[in-house]
Amino acid sequence: MRGQARITEGNVTDMLREVRMALLEADVALPVVRDFIARVKEKALGQEVVGSLTPGQALVGIVNRELAATMGDGVADINLAAQPPAVILMAGLQGAGKTTTTAKLAKHLIEKRKKKVLTVSGDVYRPAAIEQLKTVTAQAGAEWFPSTPDQKPVDIARAAIDHARRHFFDVLLVDTAGRLAIDEALMREIQELHAVLKPVETLFVVDAMQGQDAINTAKAFKDALPLTGIVLTKLDGDSRGGAALSVRAITGAPIKFAGVSEKIDGLEVFDADRHAQRVLGMGDILALVEQVTAGVDMAAAQKLAAKVKSGEGFDLNDFLDQLRQMKQMGGLSSLMDKLPAAMAAKASEVDMGRAEKDIKRKEGIICSMTLKERRKPEIIKATRKRRIAAGAGVQVQEVNRLLKEFEQMQDMMKKMKGGGMMKMMKRMGGMKGMPKLPGMG
């Protein structure tokens, strides 16, 4: 798509095929993917490509914006505008993490909203559920209302709301029973609870790793209850969280929270923009593009390109400029944070702190050289090397290593002059044997 001034039917199809694959790999349900791709295509066609962006980058922007919009623009906070106690009903299948999420939400409301919170369990079927809620509620610093397995969930709910009123609680969190699969009895029971409690929020707790099946669960709960929000759990796993897109599309309810760790404070207000990039496996690629374009001195880069093209030698002054450009981009580690998942995993094998120190050391070595030595590195023999090493406060081996890296870079530049980058890539067999970036080895 490079070099084209607008996005057209022809050039958009291949790119959208990649987006479709990324969404399906992230476990977004097929009907949701189809609908999403159709919307992106409609928005993209005929759109002019702004400034220095390529059509590919422009399309990534459209996909990203549309994904974020699909999952609910920005941040949707919890609604507590009600006569206290504001009741929040937690719904979802067994194993989705409802009980721990109830406690995490209690902690969030206590710390961020300064509320007095009471929790109660209506799960009379799972023997340990009530005790589990008691334990995690204590960890969250909230209060727990006792219930027993021989009580009816509706009676527990009435007693809890009465207690909350009399003791001036701001919020009552009701943990409900989950089943391993959707069944009539579960749905009837939760509908009865909803009628008795009249909650201000009915939150649907869904496991981010549930994948394609999330769509069926979401549909069943939406038909039974007026859902007001979604909590996505287990986002700290290796799932890309495509369930978020499916559940949001089916229920129409905003995603309000994301469980990001097993700790009691591991609940974050959901940010659609950041999650959109996670689903695509893009990392913070948009911020990366901004950071690189802001940090790179385009005039200096063009000057170097012209110099290489004209056949003038690539000298140590140019090498020093390259090192400084890298520093200017905010350091290696801040760039690595924004890389897509696969690249970040590869990059994490490199010790970034060491790499950044290495760049500074190399800069020090070149700065210890005379202007003549920088222009003609071939004159740097043993005595000069000793003097340079002493000036930079390093061993002579470090000076030798820098000169070796410089020679590799110089060879690469010569190859680029003799017929362009593509020939060089083919000659190298697709990057094999490529000299490392300064500081990466």
N, C-alpha and C positions, 0 to 999 in steps of 0.2 A: 504493500500500500504506500510505500515511500514515494515521494516526488509527485503525488497527485494532489490537486488543489481542493478536491471535495470528496465526500464519502458517497459512493454510488452503489447501485444494486450489485454490480459485479464485484467490487472490492470488499464489500461488507460481508458477503456470504461466508468466505473462508474464516474470517475473524470470528464471526458469530458461531461457527461450528466449534471453534476452540472454547468459546464461552459456554456453549451448551455442554461440552464434555466436562469442563471444570465444575459446572453446577451439578451434573449427574454424579460425578465422582465425590462431590461434597454431600451426596445423598438428598438432594432436593427432589421432590416428587415430580414425575414426568409431566403431568398436566400443568403444574406450576412453572416448570421450565419452558414449556411451549408458549404459555401465555406471556412470560417474561421476555423471551426472545422476540416475540411478535411486537411487543411494546418498544423494545430497544430499536428494532429495525425501523419502525415507523418514525421514531424520534431522530434516528441517525441519518436517514436518507436525505441527500441534498444539503446536509448541513455544511456550511463553509468551514474550512479548517483555519483556525485563528493563528496568526503570526508564525512563530517558528515551530509550531507543533506539526507532527506528521498526522495523516488520517488515522493511523494506528493509535497514536496517543490520544487523539480526540475521541476515538471510539471507546478506549479504556475509560476516559472521563465520563462518557455517557452511561456506560455499563455500571460504573461505580455509583454514579448519582441515582440511577434507576433502582439499583439494588438497595441502596440506603433508603430511598423513598418507599420501596416495597416493604421494608422491615419497619417503617415508621420513622419519619424524619426526626433527627435529633434525639432528645431524651424525653421519655414519658414517665413522669413521677407518679407516686402513689397518691390516691385521693383520700384525704381524711376529713373532708368537709361534711361532717354529720354531727348530730347530737351525740356526745360521748355516752357509751363507748362506740367507736367506729368499729364495725365488725368486718374482719377479712376472712373469707372462706378459702381454704387451700384445697384444690382438687387435682386429681391425676392418678395414673396407674401406680400399683405397688412397684417399688424399686426405682421410681423416678427421683427420689430424694426429697419427698414432701416434708417429712418430720424434721430433718436437719435444716431444710430451707425455712421452715416455720421459725426455728430458733435463730437462724441467721437474720431473718427479716425482723425478728424482735430486737436483736442487737442493733440493727441498722436504725430502727425507729427510735430506740432509746438514745443512741449516740448522735445521729444526724438530725432527728426531729424533736429530741428531748421529750419523748412521750412515756407515759406510765403504761406498761404492757402486761397483759395477762394471756397465757396460752392455755388451751384445753385440747385434749385428744378425744375425738369421736370414733377412733378406730378400736372397736370392741372385738375384732376378729383375730387380730395378730397379737398373741400373748404379750410380746415385749414392747409393743408400740407405745403404750401409755407410760411405761417406765423409761423408755428411750426419750420421750418428749420431756419427761421430768428432768432427766439428766442434762439434756442439751439446753433446756430453758435456764437451768441454774448456771450453766457456762455463759449464757448470753446476758445474765444479770436481770432477767425478767421474772415474773411470778407465774406459778403453774397452778392450775385448778384441778384437783383430783377427780378422777373418774374410774369406774371399775368395769371389767368385761361383762358383768351381768346386767348393766344398765342399757337402756335404749339410747341410741345416738341423739334422738330428738329431745329426750329428757335431760341428757347431759348438757346439750346446747342451751336449753331454757335455764337450767340451774346456773350455768357459767355466766350467761348474760345478766342474770339477776345479781349474782355476786359482783360482777364488774360494775354494775350501776351503783350498788350500795357502797362499794369501796373506791369509787371515783377513778376508775381506770379510763385512760384515753382510748386504748385500742384493745380489742379482743381478737386473738388469732385462733382460728378453729382448724385443727388438723383433722382431715377426714380419712375414712378407710379407703385403701386402694385395693384393687383386685389384680390378678396377673393378666387378666384380659377384661374387655368391656363386657358387662352383663346387665341384664334388666334390673336385678335387685339393687346393684350398686347405684345405678342411675336414679331409680325411684327414691332410694334413701337420701341421696345427695340433693335431690329436688325438694324433698320434705324439709331437710335441714335449711336449705336456701329460703323456703317459705317462712320458717320460724325465725331465722336470724336476720332476714332482710339486710344482707351485707352491703357495705358501700363498695367493696372490691371482691370479685370472685376471681381468684388467680389460678390459672391452669399451669401446673408444674410439669414440665416435659424434659426428658433426658435428651441432651444434644446428640448423644451417640445412638439414639433410637433409629435414625435413618429413615428409610422409605415408609416404615409402618406408622411413623408419627402422624401422617396425614389421616389415617383411619381413626386413630385415637382422638385427634383434634376434632374431627367431624362429629364423632359420637358425643363428646362433651359439649360441643357448641350447640347441638340439637337439644341437649338436656338442660343446659344452663346458660343464662346471659353472661358470658365471660367478659370481664373488664380488662384483663391483662394476662400476660404470659410470663412465667419465670423459666429461664433456660438453665438447666443444671449440667454439671460435668463438662463445662467448657474447658477445663484444664486438661482434659484427655487429648488424644491425638485426632479426635474428630474435627472436621472443618465446620461443623455446626450448621449444615444445610437444612436441618430440621427447622431452624429458626424461620427460614423463608417459607417452607411448606406450611407450618403451623400458623404463621402470620397471615398468609394468603387465605387459608381455609376459615380461620376464626374471625378475621377482621379485627382482632383485639391487638393492641400494641404490646410489644415485648418490654416489660418494665425492669426486670432484673436478670442478671446472669450470675450463676454460681461458678466462681473461678478457682476455688480451692476447697479442700475439705475442712479447713479451719473455720471456726465460728464467725470470723470476720470476712470469710471468703465470698461475699456477695457484693456485686457492683451494680450500680444503676446502668442499665443497658445502653450502649452507644451504637446506634445503627450504622454510622459512618465507618467506625472501626471494624465492626463485625462484617460489613460488606467486603472489606479487603481480606478478611480471614477466610470467608467463604470462597473467594476467588483464588485463595492461596497466593495473593499478591504481596503480602507484607505491606508496609506503608510505602508502596511504590510511588505514589503521587508525591508524597513529601520528599522522597529520595530524588525524584526528577527536579523538584523545586530547589532542593539543597545543592545539587550538583550544578544546575544552571546558575544559581546565585554565586557559587564559589569559584567557578571556572572563569578565568580571565580570557574571554574570547579573542581579544586582540592578540594576546601573547600566544595563544594556541594557533591562531592563523599564521602568525609570524614564523613559528616553528615549522608549521606545515609547508610554508613557502620556501623556507631554508632547506628543508629535506628534499623538496621537489627539485630545487635548483641544483642539488648535488653538493651543496656546501656541507662540510662535515658537522656532525652532531657532536658538540664538545661538552665539557664538564659544566660550563655555565648553563647550557640547556638542561642538563641532568639536574642541576640545582633548582632551576625553575620548576621542573616536574615535581620535585620533592616538595617545594613550597606550595604548589597548587594543591597537593594532597592534604597538606596541613590546613590550608585555607578552607577546604571543604568540611571542616569541623571534625577532623580526625577520623581514623578508620572505624573505630568502634561505633561512632554515631551513624556512620553510613551502614554498617553491618546490621544495626538494629532495624533498619528499614527494608532490608532485603526480603524477597519472597522466601517462604519456608524452606524449599529445597536448597536454595543458594545459601541461606543463613546457616543451615545445618553443616554445609561444607565449610563455610567460613568460620564456624565456631571451633573448627579443629585448629585454627590459627590463634596463637596467644596475642590478642590485640594490644594489650598493654606493652608487651615486648616489641611488637611491630612498630608502635608509635615511637617508642624510645629509639628504636633502630633508625627511624627516619631522622630524628633529631641528631643522632650520632653521625649519620652520613652527611647531614648539612654542616655539622661542625668540622668534619674532615675536609670537605670541599672549601669551606671558608678559611682553612689554614693554608691553602695553596696560594701561590702568587697568580696574577692574572695570566702570565705566560704559561704556567703549568696547567691552568684550567683550559686554555686554548689548545695546548699541545701536550696532552697527557703522556705521549710517548717519551717525553724527556724525563719523566719521573722515575729515577733509578734509586738504588739503595739509600744513599745519603739523604736525598730529598725525602724519601719515604720516612726515614727516621725523624727528620725535622718536622714533617707534617703530622706524624703520629704524636710527637711530643706536644706540638701546638694544640692538637685537638684533645689531648689527654686520653689517647687510646693506644692499643698495641699495634705494631707494624702489620700484623695479620689482618687487622680491621681495614687498614688502608689497601692492602692487597685485594681483600674481598670486594671492596667498593670499586676498585679499578676493573676487577673481573666482571662485576655486574654492569658497569658502564660499557665495557667492550661488547657484552651480549646485546645491550640496548642499541649500541652503535651499529652492530651487524643487522639488527632488526630494521633500523632506519634505512640502511643501504638497500635492503631487500624491498622495502616499501617504495624506494625511489625507482628501482628497476622493474616497474610494471604493476605497481599497485598492491594493495593489501590482500586482495582475493588470491592472487597468484601465490603470495607468501603463505597464506593459510593452507592452500592446497599442498604446497611443498612441505609444510610442516605436518600434513596429515591431520588437519583439524585441531590445531593448537598443541599438538604433542611436542614436548621439548621446548615449549614457549618459555622464555626467561621470566623469572618471577617479577612481580611488581616490586619497586623499591620498598624494603621493609618487610616483605612477606617471606623472607627465608633466611 
